[in-house]
Amino acid sequence: MFPFRQSFSGSCPHPNWDDLDFRHLKFAVAVAEQQSFVKAADHLQIDQGFLSRQIRLLEKRLGFELFDRRRRSPLTLTEAGKVFIKEACFILAHTQHAIESANKSIEAKKVV
């Protein structure tokens, strides 16, 4: 039995995406923000080829393309990509909020 289940009464979806992680979301958001694989790779301080492969892998798993590669500059999102990136930003922001909230609860407990 997991300890959190005692205080958590909600229901979380458990998608079968074992090989999908937050890096994929972070990478896709960076490419969308920078409108370029080269600029995003530089911003993330990773190899551009690695970034491109990770985005292709993500798109394959999702079943749709995020970016319209017909035009090279600036790189644009597909319609599905626009929806996905918006939701990915939401997930990343809420994950950051969850981490900050948990850290605050630890700090509050130390003060008491």
C-alpha positions in Angstrom: 0.0 0.0 0.0 1.4 3.4 -1.0 1.3 5.9 1.9 -0.1 8.7 -0.3 -3.3 6.7 -1.0 -4.4 7.3 2.6 -4.8 11.1 1.9 -5.3 11.0 -1.8 -8.8 10.3 -2.9 -8.6 11.4 -6.5 -8.1 9.3 -9.6 -5.0 9.6 -11.8 -4.9 8.3 -15.4 -2.1 5.8 -16.0 -1.2 5.9 -19.7 0.9 3.1 -21.0 3.7 5.4 -22.1 6.6 3.9 -20.2 9.2 5.5 -22.5 7.7 9.0 -22.6 9.1 11.4 -20.0 9.2 15.1 -19.1 12.3 15.6 -21.3 10.2 15.0 -24.4 7.7 17.7 -23.3 10.5 20.0 -22.4 12.2 19.4 -25.8 9.0 19.9 -27.8 8.2 23.1 -26.0 11.7 24.5 -26.5 11.6 23.8 -30.3 8.2 25.5 -30.4 9.4 28.5 -28.5 12.6 28.9 -30.4 10.9 28.0 -33.8 14.1 26.2 -34.7 15.8 22.9 -33.8 19.2 24.5 -33.9 18.3 27.4 -31.6 16.4 25.0 -29.2 19.3 22.6 -29.1 21.6 25.5 -28.3 19.2 26.8 -25.6 18.9 23.3 -24.1 22.7 22.7 -24.4 22.2 19.4 -26.2 23.2 18.1 -29.7 20.8 19.2 -32.4 20.8 15.7 -34.0 19.8 14.2 -30.6 17.0 16.7 -30.2 15.7 16.1 -33.7 15.7 12.3 -33.1 13.9 12.8 -29.8 11.2 14.9 -31.4 10.7 12.4 -34.2 10.4 9.6 -31.6 7.9 11.6 -29.7 5.9 12.3 -32.9 6.0 8.6 -33.7 4.6 7.7 -30.3 1.9 10.3 -30.4 0.9 9.4 -33.9 1.0 12.9 -35.4 3.6 15.5 -36.3 4.1 18.5 -34.1 6.0 20.7 -36.5 5.4 21.6 -40.2 8.8 20.8 -41.7 7.9 22.0 -45.2 9.0 25.5 -44.2 12.4 25.6 -42.6 12.4 29.1 -41.1 10.7 29.9 -38.9 9.6 26.4 -37.9 5.8 26.3 -37.3 3.5 24.0 -35.3 0.9 21.9 -37.0 -2.7 22.3 -35.7 -2.2 19.2 -33.5 1.1 20.5 -32.4 -0.4 23.7 -31.2 -2.8 21.8 -29.0 -0.1 19.5 -27.7 2.4 22.2 -26.9 -0.3 24.2 -25.0 -1.1 21.1 -22.9 2.6 20.3 -22.5 3.2 23.8 -21.1 0.3 23.2 -18.7 1.8 19.9 -17.6 5.3 21.3 -17.1 3.9 24.4 -15.2 1.8 22.3 -12.9 4.6 19.8 -12.3 6.8 22.7 -11.2 4.0 24.0 -9.0 3.6 20.5 -7.4 7.3 20.4 -6.6 7.3 23.9 -5.1 4.2 23.1 -3.1 5.7 19.9 -1.7 9.0 21.7 -0.8 7.0 24.4 1.0 5.1 21.7 3.0 8.5 20.3 4.0 9.8 23.7 5.0 6.6 24.5 7.0 6.9 21.2 8.9 10.5 22.0 9.8 9.4 25.4 11.2 6.8 23.9 13.5 
